[in-house]
Amino acid sequence: MLPWTTYDALHKAALSQPDQFWLDAAQRISWKQTPVTACRTRPDGWHDWFPGATLNTCFNAVDRHVENGRGKQAALIWHSCATKEERIVTYQDLLDRVAGFAGGLRALGVNKGDRVLITMPTMIETAIAMLACARIGAVHVVVFAGYASPELARRIDDATPKVVIIASCSFQGQTVIPSLPMLNDALTLAAHKPQACVIVQRKPCPATLLPTRDHDFHMLERSTPAEPVALHSEDPLYILHTSGTTGQAKGIVRDNGGHAVALALSMELIYGCHPGDTFFTTSDLGWVVGHSYGVYAPLICGGTSVIVEGGASASAIRALCHEHAVKCLFTTPTQMRLMRQESRHLSAALLPALARIFVAGEYADPTLLDWARSYFRKPVVNHWWQTETGWSITAHFFGLPEHAPISLINDIGRPAPGFHPAIMPSERGELCGEIVLSLPLPPGCLAGLWKDGAIRVPSLYLDETGQYYRTFDEGMIDATRAVHMLGRSDDVIKVAGRRISGVQIEKVIAAHSDVHACAVVAIHDDLRGQRPVAYVIPISKMPCRRLSDEVIELVHKVLGRWVGLKEIRFVSNLPTTTSGKIQRKRLLVS
């Protein structure tokens, strides 16, 4: 039961006594060694949460619920849009499988601090692998299964995993895509060579395992069960790569203690969910929402999580919500637009158990939110967060008796506890500009960046004073503390909620022998929110159609088709500054 009845009371408690606020929040977690300090500045200048305390995230997500009598409750419900399979795993089943697979990883030589790279579609086995790593203190590195071999190779070299885990195939729609050719190509390209590969054999496309390199996932599950290891709160739980202004994938490091505390609080405070409630996110487990609210948060709070492989249709989402009495649905505006298209042939959804719907990942226009409220006849709200923060920077707080002002219903809400946004003034005026967050960031945010085999201060995100975290989003803050988003201030493109840097795409295009120069910008897309468009200066007189096709195919091959590049605009020059920097914003108005 939350001790606050209004947002003002919540805000005051977090602002006036932050240490006590977070030590109280930490009581939602089972600790081996209880924290006595909330936040401590590290020697490198960054911050650790609950230093000196010890816990195990897997124990908090699985074991303790079995001990408390929830063994027969569904923990994970998986639905595949490709194969139409559905599986329900109880907490007791999950404990048995996770403990066994953790023992299997240990038999392969995986120990505390070792990295394990997981590149699989959203499957029960993906969650089991994540939790098994957490159980023995290994650091999981989940890579979106849609990436092409070069991108996977870069992440292998960055994380230097001891073991790589992959499914024998994935799907594009109903089409089976064998995964081992991609893995083999990536391992050929990568300088680092893992000691072993683990394969989840799937019926549509069983793989031939290499005798010395490959191991069967389900055979490893039968290993001697491993007990949860006590870890320091500040020990890393996972690394998740994201794109940014440099165009290079950056490994966001999440800790164990702060992560568990923040997610446990968020489930009650933001989503209004309690033990036994069912939470459904349509996110792939390879993205941060899948990490936070497909696996960890619902399980830490003793709930049931519905996860889906592939893009779920409106009718599938309705059916899953109805069949499993989903209380909270978390999706993207892109998914909502797809549902709006399909809903022309469907009646309004009647889902008595569904309490509310949340969207995030990209801009959601008011007309889309209004349509969703009419269609579902439930509250539908947007909220703002990033891969780097791991949970909401701003939100609407359904755990509080007080409802948010009606004027905020179409916006991203007010700051969550511990987030203190301010405006870095820009040419828009003193009240508008880039949104920055004062340090320290609250629990659950990035513990640093993974670089050269260690956790480093995320200096790329800091302003010149070193006192603020830069969000690279522009907006304004009103007198009620509500944050209003205006758009991105860097070159990150959000394609259906998935982030990729324009610079990253440009590097691939520039590698084509007939490309002199190029620039990539984001334009609005009615379905996917944004999509990239490339402006290209060609070298030769190759027919434009042929060059366009070759460039698009090159991007698809290197980065993956999910990037969504389908339009090349040929130009004779690109607008630049006096120093030669391309002015991408001018391309958007040209």
PLY file of the C-alpha trace (Angstrom):
ply
format ascii 1.0
element vertex 590
property float x
property float y
property float z
element edge 589
property int vertex1
property int vertex2
end_header
0.00 0.00 0.00
1.48 3.32 -1.06
1.77 5.95 1.71
0.89 8.90 -0.58
-2.53 9.99 -1.82
-1.48 12.82 -4.13
1.30 13.48 -6.62
2.41 16.51 -4.64
2.92 14.37 -1.54
4.88 11.81 -3.57
7.04 14.50 -5.16
7.74 16.16 -1.80
8.73 12.88 -0.14
11.17 11.97 -2.92
12.64 15.48 -3.06
12.94 16.35 0.63
14.24 13.04 2.00
15.58 11.03 -0.95
17.65 8.59 1.11
14.73 7.62 3.32
12.39 7.51 0.32
14.53 4.94 -1.49
15.38 2.90 1.60
11.62 2.59 2.18
11.14 1.61 -1.47
13.86 -1.03 -1.07
11.68 -2.90 1.41
9.74 -4.34 -1.57
12.80 -6.48 -2.32
14.19 -9.52 -0.49
17.80 -8.80 0.46
20.54 -11.09 1.70
22.20 -8.06 3.31
19.72 -5.19 3.83
20.81 -1.75 2.56
21.61 0.96 5.09
22.72 3.58 2.54
20.62 4.63 -0.44
23.11 6.35 -2.75
26.88 6.73 -2.78
29.17 8.58 -5.18
31.73 6.28 -6.78
35.42 7.22 -7.07
34.86 7.82 -10.80
32.10 10.36 -10.07
29.08 8.23 -11.01
26.72 6.76 -8.43
25.92 3.38 -6.87
22.54 2.55 -5.35
22.26 0.60 -2.10
26.03 -0.01 -1.81
27.06 -2.77 0.55
23.71 -4.54 0.27
23.45 -7.98 -1.36
20.62 -9.75 -3.18
19.84 -11.95 -6.15
17.49 -10.66 -8.85
16.47 -14.15 -9.99
15.54 -15.08 -6.42
13.37 -11.97 -6.22
11.72 -12.74 -9.55
11.14 -16.47 -9.06
12.18 -18.32 -5.89
10.57 -16.10 -3.29
7.17 -16.34 -4.98
7.34 -20.14 -4.89
8.30 -19.92 -1.22
5.32 -17.61 -0.63
2.80 -20.02 -2.17
2.60 -18.80 -5.78
4.17 -21.91 -7.30
1.02 -22.85 -9.24
0.39 -19.31 -10.51
1.26 -18.58 -14.14
4.52 -16.65 -14.32
4.92 -16.41 -18.10
2.36 -16.81 -20.88
3.91 -17.03 -24.35
2.12 -16.70 -27.66
3.76 -17.00 -31.07
2.12 -15.04 -33.86
4.16 -17.09 -36.36
3.52 -20.67 -35.19
0.28 -20.01 -33.24
1.77 -21.88 -30.28
0.95 -20.88 -26.72
2.64 -21.97 -23.52
1.98 -21.22 -19.88
4.80 -21.61 -17.37
4.03 -21.53 -13.65
6.41 -20.10 -11.07
7.36 -23.62 -9.97
8.02 -24.69 -13.56
10.03 -21.53 -14.15
12.12 -22.12 -11.02
12.92 -25.68 -12.06
13.88 -24.71 -15.61
15.88 -21.62 -14.66
17.81 -23.40 -11.90
18.59 -26.29 -14.24
19.74 -24.08 -17.09
21.81 -21.98 -14.68
23.52 -25.25 -13.68
24.08 -25.96 -17.36
25.73 -22.59 -17.89
27.94 -23.20 -14.91
28.93 -26.57 -16.38
30.04 -24.67 -19.50
32.34 -22.57 -17.32
30.15 -19.49 -16.89
30.75 -17.73 -13.59
29.97 -14.42 -11.88
30.81 -11.46 -14.11
31.10 -13.48 -17.33
29.00 -12.21 -20.21
26.45 -14.41 -21.97
25.08 -13.12 -25.28
21.48 -14.09 -26.07
20.10 -13.49 -29.56
16.68 -15.08 -29.84
13.11 -14.08 -30.65
10.70 -13.50 -27.78
10.40 -17.00 -26.34
10.08 -18.66 -22.95
13.66 -19.84 -23.38
14.85 -16.24 -23.84
13.45 -15.31 -20.43
14.86 -18.50 -18.88
18.32 -17.68 -20.22
18.14 -14.12 -18.82
17.02 -15.30 -15.39
19.58 -18.12 -15.32
22.36 -15.61 -15.91
20.99 -13.44 -13.10
20.90 -16.50 -10.84
24.63 -17.19 -11.07
25.80 -13.59 -11.42
26.60 -13.76 -15.15
25.84 -10.64 -17.18
23.34 -11.22 -19.97
23.62 -9.32 -23.24
20.37 -9.72 -25.18
20.67 -8.78 -28.85
17.60 -8.25 -31.03
17.26 -11.37 -33.22
16.53 -9.29 -36.34
20.06 -7.91 -36.59
22.25 -8.94 -39.51
25.62 -10.69 -38.98
27.84 -7.56 -38.93
25.79 -5.96 -36.15
25.84 -9.18 -34.13
29.60 -9.45 -34.64
30.11 -5.92 -33.28
28.18 -6.78 -30.14
30.12 -10.01 -29.70
33.38 -8.08 -29.88
32.10 -5.43 -27.48
30.73 -7.81 -24.83
33.27 -10.66 -25.32
30.78 -13.30 -24.15
31.89 -16.68 -22.88
28.72 -18.26 -24.32
26.30 -17.31 -27.11
22.68 -18.56 -26.95
20.56 -18.64 -30.10
17.39 -20.29 -31.43
17.66 -22.52 -34.49
15.35 -20.17 -36.37
13.22 -17.05 -36.16
10.36 -15.78 -38.30
9.57 -12.87 -40.59
5.80 -13.08 -40.65
5.20 -16.75 -41.41
8.54 -17.24 -43.16
11.12 -19.39 -41.37
14.56 -17.77 -41.12
17.35 -20.20 -40.13
19.60 -18.57 -37.53
22.80 -20.59 -37.62
24.05 -19.20 -40.96
23.80 -15.71 -39.49
25.58 -16.84 -36.30
28.34 -18.54 -38.26
28.89 -15.44 -40.39
28.97 -13.25 -37.26
31.52 -15.51 -35.56
33.68 -15.38 -38.70
33.56 -11.57 -38.65
34.09 -11.20 -34.90
37.56 -11.04 -33.43
36.31 -12.55 -30.15
35.44 -16.25 -30.17
33.05 -17.54 -27.46
33.89 -20.83 -25.77
30.51 -22.37 -26.56
27.20 -21.83 -28.35
23.85 -23.02 -27.02
21.04 -23.75 -29.48
17.30 -23.84 -28.80
16.02 -26.40 -31.30
12.71 -25.31 -32.85
10.52 -27.76 -34.76
10.10 -25.67 -37.94
13.87 -25.55 -38.47
16.08 -27.89 -36.42
19.79 -27.15 -36.72
22.77 -29.46 -37.07
24.97 -28.87 -34.04
28.76 -28.75 -34.27
30.11 -31.44 -31.92
32.66 -29.37 -29.99
31.08 -25.92 -30.18
27.32 -26.32 -29.85
25.11 -27.53 -26.99
21.38 -28.23 -26.87
19.49 -25.74 -24.68
16.91 -28.20 -23.37
19.57 -30.78 -22.55
21.38 -28.17 -20.45
18.14 -27.51 -18.56
18.49 -31.02 -17.11
21.77 -30.11 -15.38
22.22 -30.10 -11.62
20.23 -27.06 -10.40
22.21 -24.00 -9.35
21.29 -22.03 -6.26
21.02 -18.21 -6.47
24.29 -16.40 -5.77
24.37 -13.40 -3.42
25.46 -10.37 -5.46
26.33 -6.85 -4.48
23.63 -4.34 -5.33
26.02 -2.54 -7.68
27.08 -5.70 -9.54
25.96 -5.63 -13.20
22.79 -7.51 -14.13
22.85 -6.95 -17.88
24.26 -4.99 -20.82
21.85 -3.72 -23.48
23.15 -1.94 -26.57
21.55 1.23 -27.87
22.37 3.72 -30.63
23.14 7.38 -30.12
24.73 10.49 -31.57
28.06 8.80 -32.26
26.44 6.19 -34.49
28.06 3.42 -32.47
26.15 0.90 -30.38
26.72 1.68 -26.70
26.40 -0.94 -23.99
24.06 0.33 -21.27
24.88 -1.39 -17.97
22.11 -2.05 -15.45
22.84 -2.96 -11.85
21.05 -5.52 -9.68
19.81 -3.64 -6.62
18.69 -0.29 -8.01
17.04 -2.02 -10.96
14.99 -4.35 -8.76
13.86 -1.54 -6.43
12.85 0.83 -9.23
10.87 -1.77 -11.15
9.10 -3.05 -8.04
8.03 0.48 -7.14
6.98 1.30 -10.70
4.60 -1.64 -10.97
2.55 -0.39 -8.04
3.01 3.37 -8.40
2.83 3.90 -12.17
0.93 0.88 -13.50
-1.29 0.18 -10.50
-0.39 -3.54 -10.60
-0.09 -5.92 -7.65
0.88 -9.57 -7.05
-1.35 -11.87 -9.09
-2.18 -9.25 -11.75
-1.46 -9.96 -15.41
0.75 -7.57 -17.37
1.06 -7.75 -21.18
3.77 -5.99 -23.17
3.94 -6.38 -26.95
7.67 -5.49 -26.94
10.34 -7.86 -28.19
12.55 -9.09 -25.35
15.54 -7.73 -27.26
14.50 -4.16 -26.40
14.47 -2.40 -23.05
10.69 -2.59 -22.55
10.92 -6.35 -23.00
13.65 -6.49 -20.36
11.92 -4.25 -17.85
8.24 -5.11 -18.34
8.25 -8.36 -20.27
10.46 -10.20 -17.77
11.71 -8.45 -14.66
9.07 -6.06 -13.30
6.00 -8.37 -13.54
7.94 -11.28 -12.03
9.59 -9.25 -9.28
6.16 -8.07 -8.14
4.68 -11.60 -8.29
2.51 -11.01 -11.32
1.93 -12.85 -14.58
3.59 -11.64 -17.78
2.20 -12.17 -21.28
4.88 -12.04 -23.99
4.46 -12.47 -27.76
6.73 -13.51 -30.61
6.19 -11.38 -33.71
3.79 -8.55 -34.38
0.44 -9.31 -32.76
-2.70 -8.35 -34.68
-5.55 -6.42 -33.11
-7.62 -9.58 -32.86
-4.72 -11.49 -31.27
-4.15 -8.78 -28.68
-7.86 -8.71 -27.88
-7.97 -12.48 -27.57
-4.91 -12.62 -25.29
-6.24 -9.82 -23.08
-9.59 -11.58 -22.77
-8.30 -15.13 -22.32
-5.74 -14.26 -19.66
-7.60 -11.42 -17.87
-4.87 -8.89 -18.65
-5.00 -5.89 -16.32
-2.37 -3.67 -18.00
-1.41 -3.55 -21.66
1.88 -1.86 -22.64
2.42 -1.27 -26.35
3.78 1.20 -28.90
2.03 3.81 -31.02
3.02 1.77 -34.10
1.19 -1.26 -32.75
-1.75 0.98 -31.92
-1.85 2.29 -35.50
-1.91 -1.28 -36.80
-4.77 -2.03 -34.46
-6.64 1.06 -35.68
-6.28 -0.17 -39.27
-7.57 -3.64 -38.41
-10.34 -2.35 -36.16
-12.35 -1.17 -39.16
-13.55 -4.75 -39.38
-13.91 -5.31 -35.62
-16.38 -4.12 -33.04
-15.24 -2.18 -29.98
-13.23 -4.30 -27.56
-15.07 -5.56 -24.48
-12.37 -6.50 -21.98
-13.70 -6.26 -18.41
-10.38 -7.21 -16.73
-8.33 -4.63 -18.65
-7.86 -1.57 -16.46
-5.57 0.65 -18.54
-3.25 0.86 -21.53
0.20 2.46 -21.73
2.15 3.49 -24.82
5.81 4.52 -25.12
8.78 4.41 -27.47
7.77 7.16 -29.88
5.37 10.06 -30.27
1.69 9.21 -29.88
-0.58 11.85 -31.39
-3.78 12.81 -29.51
-6.05 11.48 -32.25
-4.49 8.03 -31.90
-4.90 8.08 -28.12
-8.51 9.25 -28.45
-9.24 6.44 -30.89
-7.74 3.88 -28.49
-9.82 5.19 -25.60
-12.95 4.91 -27.70
-12.08 1.44 -28.99
-11.00 -0.12 -25.69
-13.21 2.06 -23.46
-10.32 2.27 -21.01
-7.77 4.91 -19.95
-4.95 5.12 -22.50
-1.86 7.18 -21.62
1.58 7.94 -22.96
4.73 8.03 -20.83
8.36 8.85 -21.52
11.46 6.84 -20.87
14.64 5.63 -22.55
16.81 2.54 -22.81
19.27 4.39 -20.61
16.75 5.03 -17.81
15.14 1.57 -17.81
11.81 2.91 -16.52
9.65 6.01 -16.79
11.14 9.46 -16.54
7.62 10.88 -16.62
4.33 9.07 -16.23
0.73 9.06 -15.05
0.51 7.45 -11.61
-2.34 4.96 -11.39
-1.22 3.73 -7.97
-2.24 7.05 -6.41
-5.88 7.72 -5.44
-5.58 11.18 -7.03
-6.15 11.23 -10.80
-3.86 13.29 -13.03
-5.33 16.57 -14.32
-7.43 16.07 -17.47
-5.21 18.63 -19.23
-2.32 16.13 -19.11
-4.18 13.18 -20.56
-2.57 13.41 -24.01
0.91 14.30 -22.77
3.73 12.28 -21.19
2.94 13.16 -17.58
4.96 14.37 -14.61
8.38 13.24 -13.31
8.67 9.89 -11.58
10.43 9.85 -8.18
14.10 10.72 -8.38
13.93 12.32 -11.82
14.48 16.08 -11.71
14.16 17.52 -15.23
15.29 20.99 -16.25
15.53 22.83 -19.55
18.78 23.60 -21.34
17.73 26.77 -23.21
17.81 26.77 -27.02
16.80 29.02 -29.88
13.16 28.10 -29.19
13.20 30.35 -26.13
13.99 30.20 -22.43
11.01 27.96 -21.63
11.84 25.43 -24.36
14.96 23.45 -25.06
16.70 20.16 -24.46
15.46 18.35 -21.37
18.24 17.46 -18.95
18.07 15.50 -15.69
20.01 16.51 -12.61
22.37 13.94 -11.09
22.29 11.50 -9.48
19.74 9.67 -11.58
17.37 7.51 -9.52
17.73 3.74 -9.05
17.16 1.61 -12.13
18.98 3.94 -14.54
22.23 3.13 -16.29
25.06 2.23 -13.94
27.49 3.23 -16.68
28.61 2.27 -20.18
30.36 -0.96 -21.05
33.66 -0.13 -22.74
36.90 -2.05 -23.07
35.72 -4.75 -20.69
34.72 -2.46 -17.83
31.93 -0.16 -16.62
32.71 3.47 -17.42
31.13 6.80 -16.53
28.58 7.63 -19.28
30.32 10.91 -20.16
28.70 10.92 -23.62
25.42 11.75 -21.89
26.67 14.50 -19.59
26.49 18.24 -20.18
29.63 20.38 -20.06
29.24 20.97 -16.32
29.01 17.25 -15.53
25.97 17.92 -13.36
23.22 16.93 -15.79
22.28 13.91 -17.87
21.31 14.90 -21.41
18.18 13.21 -22.75
18.63 14.60 -26.29
14.87 15.26 -26.30
13.49 18.77 -26.54
10.50 20.00 -24.61
9.15 22.35 -21.99
8.12 22.08 -18.32
5.07 23.92 -17.01
4.19 25.23 -13.55
2.55 21.92 -12.56
5.86 20.08 -13.27
4.29 18.43 -16.32
6.75 17.77 -19.15
5.70 18.43 -22.75
7.73 16.74 -25.48
8.64 18.57 -28.70
11.00 16.12 -30.42
14.52 14.73 -30.65
17.56 16.98 -30.58
20.00 14.41 -31.96
19.95 12.12 -34.97
18.39 9.03 -33.40
15.54 7.66 -35.48
12.73 5.71 -33.81
11.36 3.09 -36.19
8.33 1.43 -34.61
9.79 2.19 -31.18
13.21 0.77 -32.07
16.11 3.23 -32.03
18.84 3.52 -34.64
21.25 6.33 -35.36
21.12 8.04 -38.74
24.92 8.07 -38.67
24.88 4.30 -38.34
22.84 3.99 -41.55
25.00 6.59 -43.32
28.15 4.56 -42.67
26.63 1.58 -44.47
25.41 3.64 -47.44
28.76 5.42 -47.78
30.45 2.03 -48.20
28.77 1.61 -51.61
31.30 2.26 -54.38
28.94 4.57 -56.28
28.06 6.82 -53.34
29.99 10.08 -53.02
28.24 11.40 -49.91
24.99 10.84 -48.05
22.84 11.99 -45.16
20.00 10.17 -43.42
17.08 11.91 -41.75
13.84 10.77 -40.16
10.47 11.55 -41.68
7.01 10.88 -40.31
5.45 7.53 -41.10
1.75 6.97 -40.42
2.34 3.36 -39.38
5.83 3.16 -37.85
6.06 6.64 -36.34
9.29 7.45 -38.17
11.29 5.98 -41.02
14.69 6.88 -42.48
15.14 8.62 -45.82
18.59 8.82 -47.41
19.88 11.75 -49.45
22.65 10.48 -51.74
25.16 12.19 -54.03
26.08 9.53 -56.63
29.53 9.20 -58.16
28.73 7.67 -61.54
25.80 7.83 -63.90
24.47 4.46 -62.82
20.68 4.40 -63.31
19.06 5.83 -60.19
16.66 2.92 -59.80
19.48 0.38 -59.83
21.64 2.36 -57.38
18.65 2.91 -55.12
17.90 -0.82 -55.05
21.54 -1.68 -54.33
21.83 0.85 -51.48
18.62 -0.32 -49.84
19.65 -3.96 -50.14
23.07 -3.14 -48.65
21.46 -1.50 -45.60
19.10 -4.45 -45.19
22.01 -6.90 -45.39
24.23 -5.08 -42.88
21.67 -3.71 -40.40
18.50 -5.73 -41.03
15.21 -5.05 -42.81
13.59 -3.71 -39.62
15.43 -0.41 -40.23
12.75 0.37 -42.83
14.85 2.25 -45.42
12.92 2.26 -48.68
13.46 5.72 -50.15
16.63 7.19 -51.68
16.57 10.81 -52.83
19.40 11.69 -55.22
20.87 15.18 -54.91
23.80 17.11 -56.35
24.89 18.53 -53.01
24.13 18.46 -49.29
23.68 21.54 -47.08
26.68 22.02 -44.79
28.00 24.44 -42.20
31.18 26.42 -42.75
33.07 23.65 -40.97
31.67 21.06 -43.37
29.11 19.47 -41.03
25.95 18.31 -42.80
22.89 20.30 -41.76
20.34 17.49 -41.65
17.52 19.69 -40.38
17.68 21.70 -43.61
17.03 18.52 -45.59
13.71 18.12 -43.80
12.46 21.46 -45.12
14.03 21.30 -48.57
0 1
1 2
2 3
3 4
4 5
5 6
6 7
7 8
8 9
9 10
10 11
11 12
12 13
13 14
14 15
15 16
16 17
17 18
18 19
19 20
20 21
21 22
22 23
23 24
24 25
25 26
26 27
27 28
28 29
29 30
30 31
31 32
32 33
33 34
34 35
35 36
36 37
37 38
38 39
39 40
40 41
41 42
42 43
43 44
44 45
45 46
46 47
47 48
48 49
49 50
50 51
51 52
52 53
53 54
54 55
55 56
56 57
57 58
58 59
59 60
60 61
61 62
62 63
63 64
64 65
65 66
66 67
67 68
68 69
69 70
70 71
71 72
72 73
73 74
74 75
75 76
76 77
77 78
78 79
79 80
80 81
81 82
82 83
83 84
84 85
85 86
86 87
87 88
88 89
89 90
90 91
91 92
92 93
93 94
94 95
95 96
96 97
97 98
98 99
99 100
100 101
101 102
102 103
103 104
104 105
105 106
106 107
107 108
108 109
109 110
110 111
111 112
112 113
113 114
114 115
115 116
116 117
117 118
118 119
119 120
120 121
121 122
122 123
123 124
124 125
125 126
126 127
127 128
128 129
129 130
130 131
131 132
132 133
133 134
134 135
135 136
136 137
137 138
138 139
139 140
140 141
141 142
142 143
143 144
144 145
145 146
146 147
147 148
148 149
149 150
150 151
151 152
152 153
153 154
154 155
155 156
156 157
157 158
158 159
159 160
160 161
161 162
162 163
163 164
164 165
165 166
166 167
167 168
168 169
169 170
170 171
171 172
172 173
173 174
174 175
175 176
176 177
177 178
178 179
179 180
180 181
181 182
182 183
183 184
184 185
185 186
186 187
187 188
188 189
189 190
190 191
191 192
192 193
193 194
194 195
195 196
196 197
197 198
198 199
199 200
200 201
201 202
202 203
203 204
204 205
205 206
206 207
207 208
208 209
209 210
210 211
211 212
212 213
213 214
214 215
215 216
216 217
217 218
218 219
219 220
220 221
221 222
222 223
223 224
224 225
225 226
226 227
227 228
228 229
229 230
230 231
231 232
232 233
233 234
234 235
235 236
236 237
237 238
238 239
239 240
240 241
241 242
242 243
243 244
244 245
245 246
246 247
247 248
248 249
249 250
250 251
251 252
252 253
253 254
254 255
255 256
256 257
257 258
258 259
259 260
260 261
261 262
262 263
263 264
264 265
265 266
266 267
267 268
268 269
269 270
270 271
271 272
272 273
273 274
274 275
275 276
276 277
277 278
278 279
279 280
280 281
281 282
282 283
283 284
284 285
285 286
286 287
287 288
288 289
289 290
290 291
291 292
292 293
293 294
294 295
295 296
296 297
297 298
298 299
299 300
300 301
301 302
302 303
303 304
304 305
305 306
306 307
307 308
308 309
309 310
310 311
311 312
312 313
313 314
314 315
315 316
316 317
317 318
318 319
319 320
320 321
321 322
322 323
323 324
324 325
325 326
326 327
327 328
328 329
329 330
330 331
331 332
332 333
333 334
334 335
335 336
336 337
337 338
338 339
339 340
340 341
341 342
342 343
343 344
344 345
345 346
346 347
347 348
348 349
349 350
350 351
351 352
352 353
353 354
354 355
355 356
356 357
357 358
358 359
359 360
360 361
361 362
362 363
363 364
364 365
365 366
366 367
367 368
368 369
369 370
370 371
371 372
372 373
373 374
374 375
375 376
376 377
377 378
378 379
379 380
380 381
381 382
382 383
383 384
384 385
385 386
386 387
387 388
388 389
389 390
390 391
391 392
392 393
393 394
394 395
395 396
396 397
397 398
398 399
399 400
400 401
401 402
402 403
403 404
404 405
405 406
406 407
407 408
408 409
409 410
410 411
411 412
412 413
413 414
414 415
415 416
416 417
417 418
418 419
419 420
420 421
421 422
422 423
423 424
424 425
425 426
426 427
427 428
428 429
429 430
430 431
431 432
432 433
433 434
434 435
435 436
436 437
437 438
438 439
439 440
440 441
441 442
442 443
443 444
444 445
445 446
446 447
447 448
448 449
449 450
450 451
451 452
452 453
453 454
454 455
455 456
456 457
457 458
458 459
459 460
460 461
461 462
462 463
463 464
464 465
465 466
466 467
467 468
468 469
469 470
470 471
471 472
472 473
473 474
474 475
475 476
476 477
477 478
478 479
479 480
480 481
481 482
482 483
483 484
484 485
485 486
486 487
487 488
488 489
489 490
490 491
491 492
492 493
493 494
494 495
495 496
496 497
497 498
498 499
499 500
500 501
501 502
502 503
503 504
504 505
505 506
506 507
507 508
508 509
509 510
510 511
511 512
512 513
513 514
514 515
515 516
516 517
517 518
518 519
519 520
520 521
521 522
522 523
523 524
524 525
525 526
526 527
527 528
528 529
529 530
530 531
531 532
532 533
533 534
534 535
535 536
536 537
537 538
538 539
539 540
540 541
541 542
542 543
543 544
544 545
545 546
546 547
547 548
548 549
549 550
550 551
551 552
552 553
553 554
554 555
555 556
556 557
557 558
558 559
559 560
560 561
561 562
562 563
563 564
564 565
565 566
566 567
567 568
568 569
569 570
570 571
571 572
572 573
573 574
574 575
575 576
576 577
577 578
578 579
579 580
580 581
581 582
582 583
583 584
584 585
585 586
586 587
587 588
588 589
